[in-house]
Amino acid sequence: MGIQKTNWRKGESHMPIVFIEAPPGIRLEAKRKMVEKITTAIDEAYHIGDTLIFLNEHAIENVAMDGRLGSENPKVLERLKQVSSGG
């Protein structure tokens, strides 16, 4: 996850921008909860407002862990199963 502040136009206040790289399959309600908590934390820390969050979901065959594609890695597959079931 990366956080960046940007100035869209000269003279405007800065807007925190958050990029989250995540696997597909996270339930919509979990995404809602996550972005609400991240926004609250940024607001409490920076008092800037207007936090913009981008959630980039990557197919597991396009991600590798420990030298193995996610689609062939038992650790990744088990964790994805937990995430999609709410665990």
One Martini backbone bead per residue (centre of mass of N, CA, C, O) as a GRO file, in nm:
protein
   87
    1MET     BB    1   0.098   0.035   0.023
    2GLY     BB    2   0.035   0.371  -0.086
    3ILE     BB    3   0.117   0.715  -0.009
    4GLN     BB    4  -0.011   1.024  -0.150
    5LYS     BB    5   0.041   1.362  -0.223
    6THR     BB    6  -0.163   1.605  -0.397
    7ASN     BB    7  -0.181   1.876  -0.646
    8TRP     BB    8  -0.410   1.947  -0.873
    9ARG     BB    9  -0.405   2.261  -0.810
   10LYS     BB   10  -0.316   2.556  -0.779
   11GLY     BB   11  -0.407   2.628  -0.435
   12GLU     BB   12  -0.479   2.358  -0.348
   13SER     BB   13  -0.527   2.111  -0.157
   14HIS     BB   14  -0.429   1.827  -0.036
   15MET     BB   15  -0.447   1.476  -0.146
   16PRO     BB   16  -0.489   1.174  -0.046
   17ILE     BB   17  -0.329   0.878  -0.190
   18VAL     BB   18  -0.428   0.535  -0.230
   19PHE     BB   19  -0.257   0.220  -0.286
   20ILE     BB   20  -0.396  -0.106  -0.348
   21GLU     BB   21  -0.271  -0.433  -0.344
   22ALA     BB   22  -0.481  -0.708  -0.457
   23PRO     BB   23  -0.670  -0.965  -0.445
   24PRO     BB   24  -0.910  -1.135  -0.553
   25GLY     BB   25  -1.226  -1.180  -0.359
   26ILE     BB   26  -1.305  -0.948  -0.202
   27ARG     BB   27  -1.545  -0.846  -0.029
   28LEU     BB   28  -1.737  -0.569  -0.034
   29GLU     BB   29  -1.760  -0.528   0.273
   30ALA     BB   30  -1.454  -0.539   0.324
   31LYS     BB   31  -1.383  -0.296   0.150
   32ARG     BB   32  -1.546  -0.088   0.300
   33LYS     BB   33  -1.408  -0.122   0.572
   34MET     BB   34  -1.120  -0.060   0.479
   35VAL     BB   35  -1.164   0.231   0.359
   36GLU     BB   36  -1.276   0.353   0.619
   37LYS     BB   37  -1.026   0.302   0.800
   38ILE     BB   38  -0.817   0.445   0.627
   39THR     BB   39  -0.952   0.720   0.619
   40THR     BB   40  -0.957   0.769   0.923
   41ALA     BB   41  -0.650   0.751   0.971
   42ILE     BB   42  -0.572   0.983   0.781
   43ASP     BB   43  -0.746   1.202   0.909
   44GLU     BB   44  -0.612   1.183   1.193
   45ALA     BB   45  -0.314   1.241   1.091
   46TYR     BB   46  -0.370   1.500   0.868
   47HIS     BB   47  -0.630   1.678   0.822
   48ILE     BB   48  -0.738   1.693   0.499
   49GLY     BB   49  -0.903   1.511   0.326
   50ASP     BB   50  -1.008   1.362   0.047
   51THR     BB   51  -0.968   1.055   0.016
   52LEU     BB   52  -0.798   0.849  -0.223
   53ILE     BB   53  -0.884   0.516  -0.345
   54PHE     BB   54  -0.698   0.244  -0.488
   55LEU     BB   55  -0.802  -0.078  -0.613
   56ASN     BB   56  -0.580  -0.335  -0.704
   57GLU     BB   57  -0.650  -0.622  -0.882
   58HIS     BB   58  -0.489  -0.945  -0.888
   59ALA     BB   59  -0.427  -1.207  -1.045
   60ILE     BB   60  -0.273  -1.495  -0.933
   61GLU     BB   61  -0.107  -1.538  -1.211
   62ASN     BB   62   0.028  -1.225  -1.155
   63VAL     BB   63   0.155  -1.360  -0.894
   64ALA     BB   64   0.434  -1.394  -0.663
   65MET     BB   65   0.567  -1.646  -0.423
   66ASP     BB   66   0.852  -1.792  -0.363
   67GLY     BB   67   0.877  -1.857  -0.690
   68ARG     BB   68   0.553  -1.871  -0.719
   69LEU     BB   69   0.271  -1.885  -0.845
   70GLY     BB   70  -0.027  -1.825  -0.703
   71SER     BB   71  -0.183  -2.060  -0.862
   72GLU     BB   72   0.070  -2.270  -0.731
   73ASN     BB   73   0.034  -2.169  -0.425
   74PRO     BB   74  -0.073  -2.285  -0.127
   75LYS     BB   75  -0.058  -2.027   0.045
   76VAL     BB   76  -0.225  -1.847  -0.138
   77LEU     BB   77  -0.479  -2.023  -0.170
   78GLU     BB   78  -0.552  -2.032   0.131
   79ARG     BB   79  -0.578  -1.727   0.180
   80LEU     BB   80  -0.800  -1.676  -0.033
   81LYS     BB   81  -1.007  -1.858   0.098
   82GLN     BB   82  -1.027  -1.694   0.361
   83VAL     BB   83  -1.107  -1.420   0.241
   84SER     BB   84  -1.368  -1.517   0.080
   85SER     BB   85  -1.499  -1.638   0.367
   86GLY     BB   86  -1.404  -1.428   0.611
   87GLY     BB   87  -1.117  -1.539   0.766
   0.00000   0.00000   0.00000
